[in-house]
Structures are given as structure tokens and as C-alpha cells.
Amino acid sequence: MTVVVGYIPNEYGEAALIAGIDEARRRRTGIVVVNATRGDTLVDERFIGAAGASEVQERLAALDLVHEFRQTMGGDIAEDLLTVAREVSAEVIVIGVRHRTPVGKMLMGSVAQKVLLDAPCAVLAVKPER
């Protein structure tokens, strides 16, 4: 069993990563960090102030946890997270959430909503501290 974290290089992804690490420690299990994107939020140097792939991997390596970092691109982000969760028999999926208007949800869909409804395990939705 493991903790799966949905990570994008912003404050929401950072909140999910921190909460995911805490969950993995609390549960005494491993962690899989998934950076899934439709093509615009892969972890790289374009995101000033956000952790790059090597930085995230270094942070994971410094932990006393079994860990893995995966990147996927071009697919359905929610489905990518759900697939990984099923593959690793996840105990929990950790995602960062942001407020969206009802119209925004209708027009753009909601990764968080799909993960919450379709996850094969518990889902922890976190917001960045303000």
C-alpha cells in the first residue's frame, strides 16, 4: 500500500506534496508522486518558484520513505492519477484543490471531482495555507 500524490508545480501541488509526505510517514508506507498534465504543467524550469523535477526527486530521496516520481503528459489527468492509484494499491490519493465557480467547473471539468468520485481508495483534498 502507498500514498499517491497529484503534483503540479504551483502552490496547490506543493500543498499536496507536503500533505502526501505527512500521510506516508503517518501510515508508514511509500509515496508515489505523479506529475500528470495535458501539456502545460510538467515540472521544468518554466515554472519560476516551483520545484523542478530534479528538486522534487531530491526532496523525495532525502526522506526515509520508499518513493517514486512519475510524469505523464497528454492524457486525462484524473484518469492518470486513478490508474497509478490502482496499480500501486494506494491507501490514499492526495490532491490540491482550488476554488472554482460553478460555470468554471461546467466548462472545464474538474480533475478533483473525478478523482473524488472514482477513486478506489480514500482521497485527501488539501488547500495551500494562506
VMD Tcl script that draws the C-alpha trace (Angstrom):
set ca {
  {0.00 0.00 0.00}
  {1.15 3.52 -0.68}
  {0.21 7.19 -0.89}
  {-0.30 8.70 -4.35}
  {0.16 12.47 -4.72}
  {-1.06 14.54 -7.65}
  {1.63 17.19 -8.16}
  {1.69 20.25 -10.37}
  {4.34 22.94 -9.97}
  {2.36 25.54 -8.03}
  {1.07 26.22 -4.53}
  {-1.64 23.56 -4.86}
  {0.82 20.89 -5.89}
  {3.17 21.93 -3.10}
  {0.33 21.64 -0.55}
  {-0.47 18.16 -1.90}
  {3.18 17.09 -1.76}
  {3.61 18.25 1.84}
  {0.36 16.56 2.92}
  {1.29 13.41 0.99}
  {4.67 13.16 2.70}
  {2.96 13.61 6.07}
  {0.42 10.89 5.20}
  {3.12 8.47 4.06}
  {5.04 9.00 7.29}
  {1.90 8.64 9.40}
  {0.87 5.47 7.59}
  {4.45 4.16 7.43}
  {4.21 3.48 3.73}
  {5.72 4.59 0.44}
  {4.81 7.55 -1.74}
  {4.30 7.91 -5.49}
  {4.29 11.49 -6.77}
  {2.53 11.86 -10.12}
  {3.05 14.95 -12.25}
  {0.30 14.49 -14.84}
  {-0.54 17.18 -17.34}
  {-2.40 17.95 -20.51}
  {0.84 19.50 -21.72}
  {1.29 22.76 -19.86}
  {2.32 21.88 -16.31}
  {5.13 19.36 -16.48}
  {7.71 20.17 -13.88}
  {10.52 22.11 -15.51}
  {12.39 25.39 -15.38}
  {9.47 27.31 -16.94}
  {7.82 27.49 -13.55}
  {9.72 30.13 -11.61}
  {9.43 29.48 -7.90}
  {8.05 25.98 -8.38}
  {10.01 22.86 -7.63}
  {11.54 21.31 -10.75}
  {11.54 17.57 -11.37}
  {15.06 17.12 -10.02}
  {14.23 19.18 -6.92}
  {11.12 17.10 -6.21}
  {13.13 13.90 -6.71}
  {15.87 15.20 -4.39}
  {13.28 16.04 -1.73}
  {11.84 12.54 -2.02}
  {15.29 10.93 -1.89}
  {16.05 12.79 1.35}
  {13.07 11.15 3.02}
  {13.21 7.88 4.84}
  {10.39 6.60 2.62}
  {10.12 4.34 -0.39}
  {9.30 6.76 -3.18}
  {8.72 7.13 -6.90}
  {8.25 10.14 -9.19}
  {6.25 9.73 -12.40}
  {5.42 12.15 -15.20}
  {2.65 11.64 -17.73}
  {1.52 14.01 -20.46}
  {-1.36 14.49 -22.81}
  {-3.95 12.28 -21.19}
  {-6.79 12.68 -18.76}
  {-5.10 13.92 -15.57}
  {-7.68 12.40 -13.24}
  {-7.55 9.07 -15.04}
  {-3.72 9.09 -14.86}
  {-3.90 9.53 -11.07}
  {-6.58 6.86 -10.73}
  {-4.60 4.42 -12.87}
  {-1.50 4.87 -10.72}
  {-3.60 4.50 -7.56}
  {-4.95 1.19 -8.83}
  {-1.51 -0.01 -9.96}
  {0.08 0.56 -6.56}
  {-2.98 -0.35 -4.44}
  {-2.98 3.14 -2.95}
  {-4.29 3.71 0.55}
  {-4.99 7.35 -0.23}
  {-4.68 9.85 -3.08}
  {-3.64 13.37 -2.07}
  {-4.63 16.27 -4.33}
  {-4.51 20.03 -4.09}
  {-7.78 21.81 -4.75}
  {-8.69 25.35 -5.64}
  {-11.96 27.18 -5.65}
  {-13.75 27.24 -9.00}
  {-17.01 28.84 -9.93}
  {-19.89 26.55 -10.95}
  {-19.56 27.82 -14.53}
  {-15.81 27.13 -14.46}
  {-16.45 23.56 -13.36}
  {-19.06 23.05 -16.04}
  {-16.91 24.42 -18.87}
  {-13.55 22.96 -17.90}
  {-14.46 19.87 -15.90}
  {-12.89 19.06 -12.57}
  {-9.95 16.76 -12.03}
  {-10.60 16.86 -8.30}
  {-14.25 15.95 -8.71}
  {-13.46 12.95 -10.91}
  {-10.76 11.73 -8.53}
  {-13.08 12.15 -5.53}
  {-15.91 10.25 -7.20}
  {-13.95 7.49 -8.94}
  {-11.03 6.76 -6.61}
  {-10.55 3.16 -5.47}
  {-9.39 4.48 -2.09}
  {-9.67 7.46 0.24}
  {-8.90 10.92 -1.16}
  {-7.34 13.73 0.84}
  {-8.05 17.14 -0.74}
  {-5.86 19.95 0.59}
  {-5.57 23.70 0.05}
  {-2.44 25.81 0.42}
  {-2.09 27.74 3.64}
  {-2.99 31.38 3.21}
}
mol new
graphics top color blue
foreach p $ca { graphics top sphere $p radius 0.5 }
foreach p [lrange $ca 0 end-1] q [lrange $ca 1 end] { graphics top cylinder $p $q radius 0.2 }
display resetview
